[in-house]
Amino acid sequence: MAEFVFAYHGGKMPETEAEQKALMARWQEWMGGLGDALVNPGAPVGKSWTVSASGAEEGGGANPISGYSLVRADSMQAALDMARGCPHLDHGTVEVAEAMQM
């Protein structure tokens, strides 16, 4: 079974405490539904920097990540099916990539 990174792009913080609680409940429900497939629930991330051989640039590039999770699935299709239920899709996108074994 392979591991897959879910990289979250876009999104915004809810404006009210009630919206925050409702969103957190949706995330907890979705993550709970993943069961043992959820390897690491991850976290939101702050502003990112892009590091290259010529230096570091603030801003995270053209499509900076806003968070991540790590799941285990039998195939890319199975991982994509898991991502389709993610609450982040209400206001952003989820990039799915296999974590290659080294």
C-alpha positions as CSV (number, residue, x, y, z in Angstrom):
1,M,0.0,0.0,0.0
2,A,1.4,3.4,-1.0
3,E,1.3,6.7,0.9
4,F,-0.1,9.9,-0.7
5,V,0.4,13.5,0.2
6,F,-2.7,15.7,0.1
7,A,-1.5,19.3,-0.4
8,Y,-4.2,21.9,0.2
9,H,-4.2,25.1,-1.9
10,G,-6.2,28.2,-1.4
11,G,-8.9,28.6,1.2
12,K,-9.5,31.1,4.0
13,M,-10.1,31.0,7.7
14,P,-13.8,31.1,8.8
15,E,-14.8,34.6,10.0
16,T,-16.9,33.7,13.0
17,E,-16.4,31.3,15.9
18,A,-19.6,29.4,14.9
19,E,-18.2,28.9,11.3
20,Q,-14.8,27.8,12.8
21,K,-16.5,25.1,14.9
22,A,-18.7,23.9,12.0
23,L,-15.7,23.6,9.7
24,M,-13.6,21.8,12.4
25,A,-16.5,19.4,12.9
26,R,-16.6,18.7,9.1
27,W,-12.8,18.1,9.1
28,Q,-13.0,15.7,12.1
29,E,-15.9,13.8,10.4
30,W,-14.0,13.5,7.1
31,M,-10.7,12.5,8.9
32,G,-12.6,10.0,11.1
33,G,-14.1,8.4,7.9
34,L,-10.6,7.8,6.6
35,G,-9.9,5.4,9.5
36,D,-6.5,3.7,9.4
37,A,-5.8,5.2,5.9
38,L,-5.0,8.5,7.7
39,V,-1.3,8.3,8.4
40,N,-0.9,11.9,9.5
41,P,-3.7,14.4,9.7
42,G,-1.3,17.2,8.9
43,A,-2.0,20.8,9.7
44,P,-2.5,24.2,8.1
45,V,0.7,26.0,7.2
46,G,1.7,29.7,7.4
47,K,3.1,31.8,4.7
48,S,5.7,29.9,2.7
49,W,9.0,30.8,1.1
50,T,10.5,29.3,-2.1
51,V,14.2,28.3,-1.8
52,S,16.3,28.0,-5.0
53,A,20.1,27.9,-5.7
54,S,20.0,31.7,-6.1
55,G,18.3,32.4,-2.8
56,A,14.9,32.5,-1.0
57,E,11.8,34.3,-2.1
58,E,8.8,34.9,0.2
59,G,5.3,33.9,-1.1
60,G,5.5,30.2,-1.9
61,G,5.4,30.6,-5.7
62,A,2.4,30.5,-8.0
63,N,0.3,28.1,-6.0
64,P,1.5,28.0,-2.4
65,I,0.2,25.3,-0.1
66,S,-2.1,26.1,2.8
67,G,-1.9,22.7,4.5
68,Y,-1.3,19.0,4.1
69,S,-2.3,15.5,5.2
70,L,-0.7,12.0,4.6
71,V,-2.9,9.0,3.7
72,R,-2.3,5.4,2.8
73,A,-4.2,3.9,-0.2
74,D,-4.1,0.9,-2.6
75,S,-3.9,3.2,-5.7
76,M,-3.9,6.7,-6.9
77,Q,-7.6,6.3,-7.8
78,A,-8.3,5.3,-4.2
79,A,-6.4,8.3,-2.9
80,L,-8.3,10.6,-5.3
81,D,-11.6,9.1,-4.1
82,M,-10.6,9.9,-0.5
83,A,-9.7,13.5,-1.4
84,R,-13.1,14.1,-3.1
85,G,-14.8,14.1,0.3
86,C,-12.4,16.7,1.8
87,P,-14.0,19.8,3.3
88,H,-11.2,21.9,1.8
89,L,-12.9,21.6,-1.6
90,D,-15.5,24.1,-0.5
91,H,-13.0,26.9,-0.9
92,G,-9.8,25.5,-2.4
93,T,-8.2,22.5,-4.1
94,V,-6.4,19.3,-3.0
95,E,-3.3,18.2,-4.9
96,V,-2.7,14.5,-4.6
97,A,0.8,13.0,-5.1
98,E,2.3,9.6,-4.3
99,A,5.1,9.7,-1.7
100,M,7.7,7.6,-3.6
101,Q,9.6,4.9,-1.7
102,M,13.4,5.5,-1.6
